[in-house]
Amino acid sequence: METFLVKALQLILSLSILVLVHEFGHFIFARIFKVRVEKFYLFFDPWFSIFKFKPKNSETEYGVGWLPLGGYCKISGMIDESMDKEAMAQPPKPYEFRSKPAGQRLMIMIAGVLFNFLLALFIYSMVLFTWGDTYLPLKNVKAGMDYSETFHNVGFRDGDVLLRADDTELERFGEDCLRHVLNAQTVTVLRDGVETIIPIPEDMAQRFMRDKQGFAAYRFPMVVRELAGNDSPAAIAGLQPKDSIVSINGVMTPTFYEVGEILAQNKDKDITVGFYRAGAPQSLTLRTDTAGKLGVYSLSYFDIYQTVTRKYSFLESFPAGVMLGVNTLKGYVSDMKYVFTKEGASSLGGFGTIGNLFPAEWDWQTFWMRTAFLSIILAFMNILPIPALDGGHVMFLIYEVIARRKPSDKFLEYAQVTGMFLLFALLIYANGNDIFRYFFK
């Protein structure tokens, strides 16, 4: 329950920031062009709002709704989700959106997307300035990776060290690495000291999404970092920090995960643990607890392998942040082609999937990196030419500029309703996938 609350709070805070920035983009450009903004709300407020106020001599009501599915900026004279047909039936007024030139209206509509993208670039820049960029080069992972069955089936073996996808060097493990592997014709790995080429099938991305088994994980030995307590099984038996566990009951366990698998089969049982201490092989017998644990905290792969950290000055952080944001956008856009496949559609997720992007423990660096990523997604999704999204309004404005005439208000109303129906259907489908995966997978 605590994990759920931590993730939920991060998700709500992140989306609140993104919605406020997005709607502020619309708001500030509307005010620049002297268009009246009637409401500025975080979350939606059908029937009632949690909080609202209207400053003296202000035309805008500010508030917080009770339905946390976004937010809105109600602009006078604009056909939007409020569907205020009564106001649209009145003659256009000088301060209304529909009375302004197409160029100004286009800027107002693009502003939300623009602000979200700029926010992502700023967050990435400040994260790099504050924490730098620390990563583990794949070439430093001497024990290689453990691969899922999906990748075993095409030729990968546990222990392979990733080197290149086609001619692109695989520098670090992550989404970019996976994307390069899925789209490559061949992947070169280091296997037992020899470079080995693995052909990649054309439908590798579809296999990956269909099987839902993941890609790979770091292989690293289980080395004791510290004991969980003086009364833990490990402490009682005599294990010490820096001991490297290499076998259990005579079965070799070269990696952390293999230790965990065998321990899970020996809950509350006496076991013989083989380990190295100061380079010398030793063994001892202990009894695991009821969960199959030894009572130790182990070193992570970041502790065992040599990482690389690059620090950025304040000025250096901005071009680096822009490059990171642009590359993230490019990667996300390139992945969109899979949405229209059967495997891609089944992989869509809603708020549960988004919430799982955040860690179970609050970490500000991870929070801001996830928020920047979601800001890029929000910007891209909003600019899609779908009625009810900013991109839909932009599409009709571009048509107006080219055709030199506006679509009728009735047409725009029908388009808005159609777009909202499509968006709600997508929302239900994506969150339905989350529910199905939770209960049936």
ABEGO torsion letter per residue (X at the ends): XAAAAAAAAAAAAAAAAAAAAAAAAAAAAAAAAGBBBABBBBEBBBGBBABBBBBBGBABBBBBBABBAEBBBBBBGBBBAAGBAAAAABBBBAABAAABBAAAAAAAAAAAAAAAAAAAAAAAAAAAAAAEBBBBBAAABAAEBBBBAAAAAAGBBBGBBBABBEABBBABBEAAAAAAAAABABBBBBBGGBBBBBBBBAAAAAAAAAAGAEABBBBBBBBBABBAEAABAAAAAGBBBGBBBABBGGBBBABAAAAAAAAAABBGBBBBBBBBBGGBBBBBBBBBBAAGBAGBBBBBAAAABBBBBBBBBAAAAAAAAAAAAAAAAAAAAAAAAAAABAAAAAABBBAAAAAAABBABBBAAAAAAAAAAAAAAAAAAAABBBBGBAAAAAAAAAAAAAAGBBBBAAAAAAAAAAAAAAAAAAAAAAAAAAAAAAAAX
